[in-house]
Amino acid sequence: MRRYRLPLLAAGAVVATAASAWSIDFAPGALIDGADAVRALLERMWPPRLDEPERIALLGFQTLLMAILGTVLAAVASVPLAFLAARNTTPHPVVYTAARAIITCCRAIPDLLFAALFVRALGIGVLPGILSLALHSIGMLGKLFADAIEQSDPGPREAVRSTGAGYLRELLNAVVPQVIPAWIGAFVYRIDINLRMSVVLGFVGAGGIGFALQDVLRGLVYRDALGIVGVILAIIAAMELAAIWIRRLLLLPSRFGPRADRVVRMGFALLLAAAIIAGPLVLDFDPIALFTWIGPALDIFTRLTPPDFGALGGELFTAALETVAIAVVATAIGIVLSVPAGILAARNVTPNLLVYSLSRAWILLVRAVPELILAVVFVAAVGLGPIAGACALALGSIGFLAKLVADAIEEIDPGPLEAVRSVGGGWWKTLFAAVIPQALPAAVGASLYLLDVNIRTSTVLGMVGAGGIGFLLFESIRTLNFQVAGALVLVIFVIVYAIERLSGWIRSQLV
């Protein structure tokens, strides 16, 4: 029965995609029409222009600092939460369940929603952006930190315990040294993610370069908009390259020995400390506000209860289905178009260095543009509605999944490839006989993870008119209908949680 699971999964995915495409009137020709409309829009944007380069550069630097500060706050909060959420370190099953619930809740609620609520509570500025990034990041860092703790070797902890050390000493001396490398890798990767997120927080007034972009888009100043998008691309691309370099320096032993490794780690720590100290000065906010926000925020968050499901009636159900349909269609398109790009971007399979470099550059370019910005472009090109959202999310999915596919192919066992080549097998024979069978499980897992991510992202695309539940959500917040917003938040949480559990179940059936 196990050998039929993947074909059954593929058949179910095709049926779900067809039903989703039908529900939002999405036809394959929409991609071609969308491409033509986007090309016409880009012609109106060209050449790019920056009327205030100094201001845009400062906003870009502020966006980077927001991402760093938000990630640092999340890491500080995630460390104790992770120990409570790890089965081998939690003091009690009830504490474990509560800690995991907090982590899941933070991961399920989109960062842009957090930002919109914080802006209502604290006013327009960078502080709501930092706090929203921090809360949403806890959902990822808390989970990864806890997973690293659960995977730690119990031997050192038992050795420390045998000396009569207490609970805290066990954790500090036996567990923390084992998990630090995994924590550092997750932290650096999260800064990279948060930088992408922070560039769009300005759409709800939470500071950063996104505020300037939204301003010129509202004024239909498309040349300035393309100029700002170019700056965003440069910042995100530079940060991604820097993140790869930093992870390599911090996690891989250098040829100069342990002393050089310690110097590198100390240098990174000092650089991070400098960014933390400079953050409040450059971003112009009182550091005390990082601890006094709880009262005003609770006032807004408590207004979300009790949720009012009756005000929207059937519109709520329709919008929820539309959100899921957008994510399913976008994920399917992303899978189909990203696999060829991922194969060509894998160093051990690509035909030559030029193809490899062009493929990696394309993936980096597509990944560098946040989906909300793509949604703005598609809405301007093809009009309001779910088709614009599906096109934007599909384009963003290509870069995301292609990178995961390329990385998975680069990690496969080279033995089967060499065996096929040794008997005269060409490039295509090697691909289908040795590469795809090995990379398929990882590709399926990455595709399910992509669906999980796209469900979260599609819930906010409606803010710019790209369909789904996001329009109702942000409209209810804008008009202070907080109990309606509470109902929408609860629906989003249920959708995200259900998809997450479904993806986990499917992965367990395939492994």
Order of alpha helices (4+ residues) and beta strands (2+ residues): alpha-alpha-alpha-alpha-alpha-alpha-alpha-alpha-alpha-alpha-alpha-alpha-alpha-alpha-alpha-alpha-alpha-alpha-alpha-alpha-alpha-alpha-alpha
